[in-house]
Amino acid sequence: MRTYTRRILIVSLLLAPVLFAQESDKRAFGVLPNYRTVESSVPFKPLTARQKLTIATKDSIDGPSYVMAGIFASLYQLTDQNPSFGQGVKGYAHRYACSIADQDMGNYMAEGFFPALLREDPRYFRLGEGSKKKRTFYALSRVAVAKTDHGNPTFNFGEFLGNGVTASIGNAYYPDGVGFRPTMQRMFTQIGTDSISNLLKEYWPDVKKRLARRKQNRS
C-alpha cells in the first residue's frame, strides 16, 4: 500500500500545475491560493471583517487546496504519522479528512476570525523590490509581523493564535498526537508552511515575467 500512496503523491504533484495553472494571478505557481497577496506599492486600504472572512473562504474552497491536502495526507501516510489511522485506502482517507480540517480551520482562524477580532490585516504585502536577501527575509518574517487595520506594523497575533487554536482542536481527532508537544509541533508546522507560502508569493510575479519573456523569445 506504500506504493499506492506514492502513486497518489506523484500524480497529485504532476497534475496540480496542469489542472489549475490557467488562473495564474489567483494561484502562485499554479497551485498556491493567492487571494490575499497585494503589492506594498499600492495605497493601503483596510479590509472589513466580511472581506477577511471572504479571503479565508476563497483560500479554503480553492480547487488546488484539496490537491495540497492530498499531498500532505500522502506524506503523513508514507511516514506513518498517527499509526492508529492504519494504512490502505481507509487510513489515507482518514489522513486526508484531517488534512482538510487542519487546512480549513487554519484559514478561518488565522485569516478570518482572529484578524477580524484583533483588527489585523491578514494579507501578505509583497515587497517586490530590493535585494534577494532583503526580500527573502521580509517574506519569511511576515508570519511574525502583520499590519493593523490602520496600516501600522504589529506582531502577527492572528497567525500564532489562529494556528494555535487549530492545533489545539486537532487533539480531538489526532488520538496519537494529544498533548502539549504534538500540539506545538502541528502549530509551528503550519506557521512554517505559511512562511514558505509567503516566500513563493513574493517571487511568483518575477518567475511569471521570466517565463513570459522566455516564451516570447521562443516565438
Long-range contacts (C-beta under 8 A, 24 or more apart in sequence): 1-87, 1-88, 2-77, 2-78, 2-87, 4-88, 4-89, 5-74, 5-77, 5-78, 5-87, 5-92, 6-74, 6-78, 8-70, 8-74, 8-92, 9-70, 9-71, 9-74, 9-75, 9-78, 12-67, 12-70, 12-71, 12-74, 13-71, 15-67, 16-64, 16-67, 16-68, 19-63, 19-64, 19-67, 20-63, 20-64, 20-67, 24-208, 26-62, 27-62, 27-64, 28-200, 28-201, 28-204, 29-200, 29-204, 29-207, 30-64, 31-64, 31-67, 31-68, 32-64, 32-197, 32-200, 32-201, 32-204, 33-58, 33-59, 33-62, 33-64, 33-65, 34-201, 34-204, 35-59, 35-62, 36-111, 36-122, 36-123, 36-124, 37-123, 37-124, 37-126, 37-201, 38-123, 38-124, 38-125, 38-126, 39-125, 39-126, 39-128, 40-125, 40-126, 40-127, 40-128, 41-128, 44-147, 44-151, 46-121, 46-149, 46-150, 46-151, 47-121, 47-122, 47-123, 47-149, 49-116, 52-111, 52-112, 52-115, 52-116, 52-122, 53-108, 53-112, 53-113, 53-116, 55-111, 55-112, 55-122, 55-123, 56-107, 56-108, 56-111, 56-112, 56-113, 56-122, 57-107, 57-108, 57-112, 59-107, 59-111, 60-103, 60-104, 60-107, 60-108, 65-103, 66-100, 68-103, 69-96, 69-99, 69-100, 69-103, 70-96, 70-99, 72-99, 73-98, 73-99, 81-176, 81-177, 82-174, 82-175, 82-176, 82-177, 83-176, 84-175, 84-176, 98-170, 98-173, 98-174, 101-170, 101-173, 102-166, 102-170, 102-186, 102-190, 105-165, 105-166, 105-169, 106-162, 106-163, 106-166, 106-190, 109-158, 109-161, 109-162, 109-163, 109-165, 109-166, 110-158, 110-159, 110-161, 110-162, 110-163, 110-166, 110-194, 111-158, 111-162, 113-162, 114-157, 114-158, 114-161, 114-162, 114-165, 115-146, 115-158, 118-157, 118-158, 118-161, 119-148, 119-149, 120-146, 120-147, 120-148, 120-149, 120-154, 120-156, 120-157, 120-158, 121-146, 121-147, 121-148, 121-149, 121-151, 122-146, 122-158, 123-147, 124-198, 124-201, 124-202, 126-201, 126-202, 126-205, 127-202, 128-202, 128-205, 135-202, 135-203, 136-199, 136-202, 138-202, 139-195, 139-198, 139-199, 139-201, 139-202, 139-203, 140-195, 140-196, 140-198, 140-199, 141-195, 142-195, 142-198, 143-191, 143-194, 143-195, 143-198, 159-191, 159-194, 160-187, 160-191, 163-187, 163-190, 163-191, 163-194, 166-190
